[in-house]
């Protein structure tokens, strides 16, 4: 019963953000290219990161589950960023101040990109719940879609990241 308000809020966001039908994504397909500005105004385009493994984490400041996983995601980023891991936190907050305050409180080191109009969240990636993490390999192919809260320090996840960073595919 606790999830009902969350589901209704997410559905309302989908209606607000998506006047056009969204495309769905699946593992094994090329990740849709997007360009978003971070909280400091710097533009980030997914294609800028070809040759790196990219985790795209969709979240928002009012999502308790999203905030819960931020610490382990930041630790994963710190552990693997020198080996070619990029983490892009894509927030659907309408106000950059809300996202910035949440990121600062969680001590996030990776870029936080603002998608207040849902251009990426709904129209390109058709995210159906928060948090959602999309893992993209060095060739720009989606290798995995993780729905819900993750512990990014679990051995299974860190082993998969290490494999991807070495250029191996993950099962």
Secondary structure as UniProt FT lines:
FT   HELIX           2..17
FT   TURN            27..28
FT   STRAND          35..38
FT   TURN            39..40
FT   STRAND          43..45
FT   HELIX           46..49
FT   TURN            50..51
FT   STRAND          53..59
FT   TURN            61..62
FT   HELIX           64..80
FT   HELIX           81..83
FT   STRAND          85..91
FT   HELIX           96..106
FT   STRAND          111..114
FT   TURN            116..117
FT   HELIX           119..124
FT   STRAND          132..136
FT   TURN            138..139
FT   STRAND          141..147
FT   TURN            152..153
FT   HELIX           155..165
FT   TURN            166..167
//
